[in-house]
């Protein structure tokens, strides 16, 4: 049986949700990652209520990505930290409503070098511990993603790999290839380090200058070692193509074909 491939709807950001679902399914998506950001999600509570009824009607599996812009669980502003936590908690309930596989968790950022990354890590750990208590009774997994680049990441590669040690088993890792490449992390080595808790991988490319979310093979990442390591150490993790807004949807189809071919041939 072929592996099911997930498409992020980032490529269709701000467009009507139902139309996005239909377009992604037409272009070969087995599952869809719903990014709860932009105009369509501005009235968050109303949209969650509506989508909780609409989305199960489609022949699709889902993952959920809470708002990615303007949120941070480690913000230097307490009000923003609390608002971010509240939106993540809503996303967990939403994921339960639609039977989503997991909720993506951005642990936070340090946007100035004067901010203390140890404090940020403690804030992230506390917030995720509390989110685990919400998620566990609902049967929802939390996929903690490596985010931040050009100094904004709160973790080194080794710190990220150790971050979930002692954390509730409802939490696992989501490896973002583009972010790892921007931080000059060893992607195959990191996959091996976290394979025992690796829930998913965001797959996209760049030239190590910006978070461009290019299709696989259109940037500088050396993909063959990544594919080989995934096949050998984490064959069951969810693969998610996360391409930039405006990307032609045929690129998602091509990315899916590449993944199925390379992971079968390794």
C-alpha positions as CSV (number, residue, x, y, z in Angstrom):
1,X,0.0,0.0,0.0
2,X,1.4,3.4,-1.0
3,X,2.2,5.9,1.7
4,X,-0.4,8.6,2.2
5,X,1.0,12.1,1.5
6,X,-0.3,15.3,3.1
7,X,-0.5,18.7,1.4
8,X,-0.4,21.9,3.4
9,X,-3.0,24.4,2.2
10,X,-0.4,27.2,2.7
11,X,-0.1,27.2,-1.1
12,X,-3.7,28.5,-1.2
13,X,-3.5,30.8,1.8
14,X,-6.4,33.3,2.2
15,X,-8.6,31.4,-0.3
16,X,-12.0,29.9,0.6
17,X,-11.4,26.7,2.6
18,X,-13.9,24.4,0.9
19,X,-12.5,25.3,-2.5
20,X,-9.0,24.7,-1.2
21,X,-9.9,21.2,0.0
22,X,-11.5,20.3,-3.3
23,X,-8.5,21.7,-5.3
24,X,-5.9,19.8,-3.2
25,X,-7.9,16.6,-3.4
26,X,-8.1,17.0,-7.2
27,X,-4.3,17.3,-7.2
28,X,-3.7,14.1,-5.3
29,X,-3.7,15.0,-1.6
30,X,-4.4,12.0,0.6
31,X,-4.5,14.3,3.7
32,X,-4.6,18.1,4.1
33,X,-2.9,20.3,6.7
34,X,-5.2,23.2,7.5
35,X,-3.3,26.4,8.3
36,X,-5.7,28.4,10.5
37,X,-4.4,31.8,9.4
38,X,-5.4,34.6,7.1
39,X,-8.7,36.2,6.1
40,X,-10.7,32.9,6.2
41,X,-9.8,32.3,9.8
42,X,-10.2,35.9,11.1
43,X,-13.5,35.0,12.9
44,X,-11.8,32.0,14.5
45,X,-14.5,30.7,16.7
46,X,-17.2,30.9,14.1
47,X,-15.0,29.3,11.5
48,X,-14.1,26.4,13.8
49,X,-17.8,25.8,14.5
50,X,-18.6,25.8,10.8
51,X,-15.6,23.7,9.6
52,X,-16.1,21.2,12.4
53,X,-19.4,20.3,10.5
54,X,-18.1,20.7,6.9
55,X,-14.7,19.1,6.8
56,X,-15.7,15.5,7.9
57,X,-17.9,15.4,4.8
58,X,-14.9,15.3,2.5
59,X,-13.0,12.1,1.8
60,X,-9.8,13.4,3.4
61,X,-7.6,13.1,6.4
62,X,-6.4,16.2,8.2
63,X,-3.7,17.7,10.3
64,X,-4.1,21.1,11.9
65,X,-1.7,24.0,12.0
66,X,-2.7,26.9,14.4
67,X,-2.0,30.5,13.4
68,X,1.7,30.8,12.4
69,X,1.9,34.6,12.2
70,X,1.8,37.0,15.1
71,X,1.7,34.2,17.7
72,X,4.5,33.0,20.0
73,X,4.3,30.9,23.1
74,X,7.6,32.5,24.2
75,X,6.8,36.1,23.4
76,X,8.3,38.7,25.7
77,X,4.8,40.1,26.1
78,X,2.7,38.0,28.5
79,X,-0.6,39.0,26.8
80,X,0.7,37.7,23.5
81,X,1.9,34.4,25.2
82,X,-1.6,33.9,26.7
83,X,-3.4,34.8,23.5
84,X,-1.2,32.3,21.6
85,X,-1.9,29.6,24.1
86,X,-5.6,30.2,23.8
87,X,-5.5,29.9,20.0
88,X,-3.5,26.6,20.3
89,X,-6.0,25.2,22.8
90,X,-8.8,26.0,20.3
91,X,-6.9,24.3,17.5
92,X,-6.6,21.1,19.7
93,X,-10.3,21.0,20.2
94,X,-10.9,21.6,16.5
95,X,-8.5,18.8,15.6
96,X,-10.5,16.5,17.9
97,X,-13.7,17.6,16.2
98,X,-12.5,16.6,12.8
99,X,-10.5,13.6,13.7
100,X,-7.2,15.2,12.7
101,X,-4.0,13.3,13.1
102,X,-2.1,15.9,15.0
103,X,-1.8,19.7,15.8
104,X,1.4,21.5,14.9
105,X,3.0,23.3,17.8
106,X,5.5,26.2,17.3
107,X,7.4,26.3,20.6
108,X,8.2,30.0,20.1
109,X,10.9,32.4,19.0
110,X,13.5,34.9,20.3
111,X,13.5,37.8,17.8
112,X,16.2,39.8,19.6
113,X,19.6,38.6,20.7
114,X,19.1,40.4,24.0
115,X,16.2,38.0,24.9
116,X,17.2,35.0,27.1
117,X,16.8,31.7,25.2
118,X,16.8,29.7,28.4
119,X,13.8,31.6,29.7
120,X,12.2,31.1,26.2
121,X,12.8,27.3,26.5
122,X,11.3,27.2,30.0
123,X,8.2,29.1,28.7
124,X,7.9,26.8,25.8
125,X,8.1,23.7,28.0
126,X,5.5,25.0,30.4
127,X,3.1,25.9,27.7
128,X,3.5,22.6,25.9
129,X,3.1,20.7,29.2
130,X,-0.2,22.5,29.7
131,X,-1.3,21.9,26.1
132,X,-0.5,18.2,26.5
133,X,-3.0,18.1,29.4
134,X,-5.7,19.5,27.0
135,X,-4.7,17.2,24.1
136,X,-4.3,13.9,25.9
137,X,-7.9,13.3,27.0
138,X,-9.0,14.2,23.4
139,X,-6.7,11.8,21.8
140,X,-4.9,14.5,19.9
141,X,-1.1,14.3,19.2
142,X,1.0,17.5,19.4
143,X,3.7,17.8,16.8
144,X,6.4,20.2,18.0
145,X,8.2,21.9,15.1
146,X,11.7,23.4,14.8
147,X,11.0,27.0,14.0
148,X,13.0,30.2,13.7
149,X,16.2,31.0,11.8
150,X,18.8,33.8,11.6
151,X,19.1,33.7,15.4
152,X,15.3,33.5,16.2
153,X,15.3,29.8,17.0
154,X,15.2,29.2,20.7
155,X,17.1,25.8,20.3
156,X,20.3,24.5,19.0
157,X,20.0,21.2,17.0
158,X,21.0,19.2,20.1
159,X,18.6,21.2,22.4
160,X,15.7,20.6,20.0
161,X,16.5,16.8,19.9
162,X,16.4,16.7,23.7
163,X,13.5,19.1,24.3
164,X,10.8,16.4,24.6
165,X,12.7,14.2,27.0
166,X,10.3,13.7,29.9
167,X,7.4,15.3,28.1
168,X,4.0,13.5,27.9
169,X,4.0,11.0,25.1
170,X,1.1,12.8,23.4
171,X,3.9,15.2,22.2
172,X,6.2,14.3,19.4
173,X,8.4,16.1,16.9
174,X,7.7,17.7,13.5
175,X,10.9,18.3,11.6
176,X,10.7,21.2,9.1
177,X,13.4,20.6,6.5
178,X,13.5,24.3,5.3
179,X,14.0,25.7,8.8
180,X,16.6,23.0,9.6
181,X,18.5,23.9,6.5
182,X,18.4,27.6,7.2
183,X,20.0,26.9,10.6
184,X,22.7,24.6,9.1
185,X,21.4,21.6,11.0
186,X,22.4,18.1,9.9
187,X,18.9,16.9,8.7
188,X,19.7,13.2,8.4
189,X,21.4,13.2,11.7
190,X,18.5,15.0,13.4
191,X,16.0,12.5,11.9
192,X,18.0,9.7,13.4
193,X,18.1,11.5,16.8
194,X,14.4,12.1,17.0
195,X,13.1,9.1,14.9
196,X,11.5,7.5,18.0
197,X,9.2,10.5,18.5
198,X,9.0,11.8,14.9
199,X,5.4,12.3,14.0
200,X,5.7,14.3,10.8
201,X,8.0,16.2,8.4
202,X,7.3,19.5,6.6
203,X,9.1,19.1,3.3
204,X,10.1,22.2,1.4
205,X,13.3,23.7,0.0
206,X,15.3,27.0,0.0
207,X,18.8,28.4,-0.7
208,X,19.7,29.0,2.9
209,X,18.9,32.7,2.6
210,X,15.2,32.8,3.4
211,X,12.2,30.6,4.3
212,X,11.1,30.4,0.7
213,X,9.0,27.1,0.9
214,X,10.2,26.1,-2.5
215,X,9.2,22.7,-4.0
216,X,11.5,19.8,-3.3
217,X,14.6,20.0,-5.5
218,X,14.3,23.7,-6.3
219,X,16.7,24.9,-3.6
220,X,19.9,23.8,-2.0
221,X,18.9,20.9,0.2
222,X,20.6,17.5,-0.5
223,X,17.5,15.4,-0.6
224,X,18.7,11.9,-1.2
225,X,20.3,11.5,2.3
226,X,17.0,12.8,3.7
227,X,14.9,10.3,1.8
228,X,17.2,7.5,2.7
229,X,17.2,8.3,6.4
230,X,13.4,8.7,6.5
231,X,12.9,5.4,4.8
232,X,15.4,3.6,7.2
233,X,14.5,5.2,10.5
234,X,11.1,6.8,10.4
235,X,9.1,5.1,7.6
236,X,5.7,5.7,9.4
237,X,6.0,9.5,10.0
238,X,3.6,11.7,8.1
239,X,5.1,13.5,5.1
240,X,3.7,17.0,4.5
241,X,4.4,19.1,1.4
242,X,4.4,22.7,2.6
243,X,4.9,24.9,-0.4
244,X,4.7,28.7,-0.5
245,X,1.5,30.7,-1.3
246,X,0.9,30.9,-5.0
247,X,2.8,27.7,-5.8
248,X,1.3,25.9,-8.8
249,X,-0.6,22.9,-7.5
250,X,1.0,20.7,-10.1
251,X,4.2,21.1,-8.0
252,X,2.4,19.3,-5.1
253,X,1.5,16.4,-7.5
254,X,5.1,16.3,-8.6
255,X,6.4,16.4,-5.0
256,X,4.1,13.5,-4.1
257,X,5.4,11.5,-7.0
258,X,9.0,12.2,-6.0
259,X,8.3,11.1,-2.4
260,X,6.6,7.8,-3.4
261,X,9.3,7.0,-5.9
262,X,12.3,7.8,-3.7
263,X,11.0,6.2,-0.6
264,X,10.2,3.0,-2.5
265,X,13.6,2.9,-4.2
266,X,15.7,3.5,-1.1
